[in-house]
Amino acid sequence: MTNTKSELPDNLYTTSAVRELDRLAIDEENITGLELMERAGQAAFELMRNLWPQAHNIVVLCGTGNNGGDGYILARLSKESGMQVRVIQLGDLSTVTGDALTAASACHASGVASEVYDASILRGAELCVDALLGTGIDRAPRDLWQLAISNLNASAKPIFSLDVPSGLSGDSGHCKGVAVNANATITFIGVKQGLLTAQGPVQCGELFFSDLAVAKAIFEQVPTSTKRISLKKLKAFLPRRNRDTHKGHCGHVVVIGGDYGYAGAVRIAAEAAARVGAGLVSVATRPEHALNIPLARPELMTIAISSGDDLTAILNKASVLVIGPGLGQSDWAFALMAKVLETKLPMVIDADALNLLSLEPSISARWVLTPHPGEAARLLSCSSEEIQADRFAAGRAIQSRFGGVCILKGSGTLIVDNEQSISLCTAGNPGMASGGMGDALSGVIAGLMAQGLDKADAARVGACLHSSAADEAAASGERGMLASDLMPVLRSLANPTNYAN
């Protein structure tokens, strides 16, 4: 296979940055644009044959740009290999120019003609190849393009997308309208950041990458502030403990929250902090809950809190705070939040504490904020749909407005540090769509901070540790997975000697 990988590189790019990589490769490596297009078509063809070795009849849908040129090359190579190939041309063929026109002409010369769109053509295919739009769209597909993508998705045929599923933004992972729902996607030169967050993972299916043999020196000229992260690459932050370590070396996490009916939230956050190695964990909660929490997990200490002043003693003993799980928005909650904000302690702000922060905004370098899209929308006074339309911009806006480190949760969780660099965690699964998962994450991050990791590193490691634990816990099924199912796995993954290099 031509330089194609299922293991993705760490650097992620905007579509404009990838175009710059393309330009530099052409200008500095003396590679023609047509040669890069040939490499893309070849890589796509070889991957297609590997993924669908039994497919003999394929339909390739080509647009009028370079993405269509990639499709024409794949179609030509498929014909030359003995496959039955039909090419559907969307958009006027007379507007195709440059390298794409050269690729189309070579395909026609091989015996494959371009056909106008007819949905019935899809019915005879064993596989459909999407080479319609690639990165060349900044609005919702309309008219025939919208119809063709809708019919392609409804065809029940396997779909292979080239570079970016048509209709998906490679920058944000947002679909402004209809987009191709691919079974697999191969992206070229640089991995577009939007393929790994928001709707990107759903639309791409299995994602593959080919750098098209562009020299490493080219990539060094186009810096990126967005990186893909994984627990495997972050495990150096979880070293084996010295033999003389004691609980005082590992910090004291205090989890604050648990209004009436929500004791489970603080219980989950507190146990997660303990499971990743915090030396001591205390829960500051309603008096009615304080006696019950240790019954289920006796290692947790509890403090009955009726007012903000009741927090004073435990705050003097704390290393790191978590505020928000089950906190509510009552006068009790406001009083606890106000008391916490008086301290100089590092903290994780989650759940209702984020909602309280949105009502009375402040900025601090000492906290980690962990909003889901709904909470992010309240922090930025917009809708959750606007957050999801550009998660990268939203994460940066929250960090800029409130300071510290922002973790924007969701498919393709983003971590924005105080340098406005973004880390993207690709681990996790739909089984995490259940109550308590966010509480567990806040505890994990605080537990790591208590052991000495700085905010940004704790956020990155914590997000990967939490979502990787969820992936292991989902081995017996995603549906019905509970936050408490992560606890034994968190302990295992927090000890890197337990897993392979």
ABEGO torsion letter per residue (X at the ends): XBGBBABBBABBBBAAAAAAAAAAAAAAAGBBAAAAAAAAAAAAAAAAAAABAABABBBBBBBABAAAAAAAAAAAAAAAAGBBBBBBBBEBAAABBEAAAAAAAAAAAAGBBBBBBBAAAAAABABBBBAAAEAABABBBBEAAAAAAAAAAAAGBBBBBBGBBBGBBAAAGBBABBBBBBABBBBBGBBBAAAABEAAAAAAEBBBBBAGGBBAAAAAABBBABBBBBAAAAAAABBBBBAABBAAAAEBBBBBEGBBGAAAAAAAAAAAAAAAGBABBBBBBBAAAAAAAAAABAABBBBBBABAAAAAAAAAABABBBBGBGAEABAAAAAAAAAAAABABBBBBBEAAAAAAAABBBBBAABBBBBBAAAAAAAAGBBAAAAAABAAAAAAAAAAAAEEBBBBBEBGBBBBBAAGBBBBBABEBAAABBBGAAAAAAAAAAAAAAAGBBAAAAAAAAAAAAAAAAAAAAAAEABGBBAAAAAAAAAAAABAAABBX
